[in-house]
Amino acid sequence: MGRYVLRRLLQMVPVFLGTTFLIYVMVWAVPGDPFEGKCGERDCPESYVSAMRERFNLDDPLLVQYAKYLGNLVQGDFGLTSSGLQVADRIAATFPVTLKLALVALVVEAVIGITAGVVSGLRNRGFLDSLVLVSTLFLISIPVFVTGYVVQLVFGLQLGWISPTVTSPTIGNLIVPGFVLASLSMAYVARLSRASISENRRADYVRTALAKGLPQRRVVGVHLLRNSLIPVITFLGTDLGAFLGGAIVTEGIFNVPGVGGLVFRSILTKDGAMVTGVVTVLVLVYLLMTLLVDLLYAVLDPRIRYD
């Protein structure tokens, strides 16, 4: 297991280098003036432009720029914004809020999605199965921003059951935004779980367990569910990274002070250092979650071993 983890970590190095290089190129090497609009309607003074280009090493060749950025990144230095603020400090202030929101959404997605999928798969072609299929199709058909506005309008403003905005990013206050963020993925998890349960319930090992006289609950919980959850775990693992990167709309609707709003404002103000720093953190999260999912395979299926 240790050698496998080490091998996977080494495999992540070229992936990290490739993705961060592409991000850096797309942010800093695009045509146009990266400091346009920094001085209002007037053109920025030459002294300001020269200072900014020197700060961000823009006069160096592209590979040299990226090498310097990567060298600072290894030391934990994400650089400075165009206004002189530390990128790492801004990320440290907002990333925990988005991470908390993403974890709440992941729990909601897993609990509701897997439960609905298991019930639907075990009650194949019954009323509950039809209800789950119709409900998930309804959620898939509606964009997340529409779901967010409807939930905020109906349950927040009209009925008053929830707060229309998040005043404090506690777990309780993030349940509704987390449900909205997870609504689309929750439907996919339910359908994926249903398909996996429906396929595996006819497998030989399930029939053998039932023939031995094992209780239905044990057959489903120990044998059927563990094998059926492998594709679901893969989806859930990659979805955490998707939640972190895709929370911009949900955070905007419910006024959550997270990374989404930070990225949105940085894009509007053309703050390349902030955008590059945030996306680099998201790349790291994706890579670590991929490794964690692979390790969980061995927990769910004893036949899978990493040497």
ABEGO torsion letter per residue (X at the ends): XAAAAAAAAAAAAAAAAAAAAAAAAAAAABBEBAABGAAEABBBBAAAAAAAAAAAGAABBAAAAAAAAAAAAAAGBAEBBAAGBBAAAAAAAAAAAAAAAAAAAAAAAAAAAAAAAAAAAABBGBAAAAAAAAAAAAAAABBAAAAAAAAAAAAAAAAGABBABBABBBAAAAAAAAAAAAAAAAAAAAAAAAAAAAAAAABAAAAAAAAAGBBAAAAAAAAAAAAAAAAAAAAAAAAAAAAAAAAAAAAAAAGBBBAAAAAAAAAAAGBAAAAAAAAAAAAAAAAAAAAAAAAAAAAABAABBBX
